[in-house]
Amino acid sequence: MNNQVQAELKKIFNGRFSTSESTRANYARGEDTYDPVLSKAVVFPETNEEVSKILSLCNEHKIPVVPFGTGTSLEGNVVGNDKGITISLEKMNKILSVNAEDFDCRVQACVTKEQLNEYLREDGVFFPIDPGANAAIGGMASTSASGTMAVKYGTMKTVITGLTVVLPSGEIVKTGSRTKKTSAGYNLTNLFIGSEGTLGIITEIQLRLSPIPESIMSAVCHFPSLESAVQTAQQVIQYGVPIARIEMLNKEQMEISIDYSKLKDIEAVPTLFFEFHGSEASNQENIKIVEEISKDNNGSSFKWAKDLEERNKLWKARWDVYYSVKALINNGRVYSTDVCLPISNITECVNFAEEETKKLGLRAPMVGHLGDGNFHVILPYDPKEEGVYNKIRDFSDLLIKKTLELNGTITGEHGVGLHKKAYLLQEHGDCIPLMKTIKKSIDQNNIMNPGKIFD
């Protein structure tokens, strides 16, 4: 970054432009396995127009730009660029409008899912996409995130109807609309969802909301084996039971979560977490079916969360899985896989993952959004321990190979970032040239998050 650009940005942003090492270090990576890479500076815009000024200036001087939200990404999506700048969107955290009668709202990029749901609390609606971490909605759009409730409410692609995006040239475009459907031209909204900041910076998101259910009921069910738990989840979906969440934790993850989250009356065995959303009558009917399916697979009696506090504690333990694993090793790191499969193939792939980690002697807590075929093996390691990362990567390579053989995908919700570029070639090698053509047509100088998704 040359002196002219630095002087110009300082002039525009004053105290919202920093070259201090401590600030740059805070925005140098996400929750991934990479060493931090410090950009030359960090800038904190507050409006679309300010983002436009930054990109226009950087494009003119061919300076790389890395967009940054809350830093919860897991695939190296926001690792800094030592020749460029990082744009933190944290000051773009306003809820712009809520239309409860139409079940929609518009928010700035760094509004978090918890912030939005707290704001919506009195309106009878909620934002249903729950990736676990309190992520920024702009980041969730950029990685096409989903999470624990995708089985009922879908993913970010399902709930986003429009975006405001600042292109590398500085041009501000608005895609989509507030309507439930549109046939007006190319689907540019979905082009930017999952693009991980490589085509432009998402600054505003138009979202569909859902009515708060009349009744929410949560339970856990224990199983003698991981296979029986996974088969239960598979059968629940195949029977067409309208369930909100089915989360799987294997034996090792249950041991870790019980200790970390201080859970009581919960066993350290393979476990499914269920949640039912609907009317009292429909929930009771669906619960009866799921209990029968669980019982047929040797599941235990359901243990119910008695009230809201207990239900929140139960799901907080699920949300804290990543941090519970990370806490196992001082200054440790966590490698998280993210494969997703057709529901009929999920049991075979989970069994394969469990067997291969045992062969390699890896500690492998496992969680899964089994309702939509997505699961994660969460591998803690000490980066100073020689050879352990290579062993983990060997396992990851085997899991990806098996996933693709079973018609799955390399990433269900985390995105590609730096981490999965080689795997993307395996899954969509024939599409990479087209992706590069799109990238080149929008970002001619390759300033937008360069090196992410593909080289």
Secondary structure, 3 states (H helix, E strand, C coil): CCHHHHHHHHHHHHHHEECCHHHHHHCCCCCCCCCCCCCCEEECCCCHHHHHHHHHHHHHCCCCEEEECCCCCCCCCCCCCCCCEEEECCCCCCEEEEEHHHCEEEEECCCEHHHHHHHCHHHCEECCCCCCCCCEHHHHHHHCCCCCCHHHHCCHHHHEEEEEEECCCCCEEEEECCCCCCCCCCCHHHHHCCCCCCCCEEEEEEEECEECCCEEEEEEEECCCHHHHHHHHHHHHHCCCCCCEEEEECHHHHHHHHHHCCCCCCCCCCEEEEEEEECHHHHHHHHHHHHHHHHHCCCCCCEECCCHHHHHHHHHHHHCHHHHHHCCCCCCEEEECCEECCHHHHHHHHHHHHHHHHHHCCCCCEEEEHHHCEEEEEEEECCCCCCHHHHHHHHHHHHHHHHHHCCCECCCCCCCCCCCHHHHHHHHCCCHHHHHHHHHHHCCCCCECCCCCCC
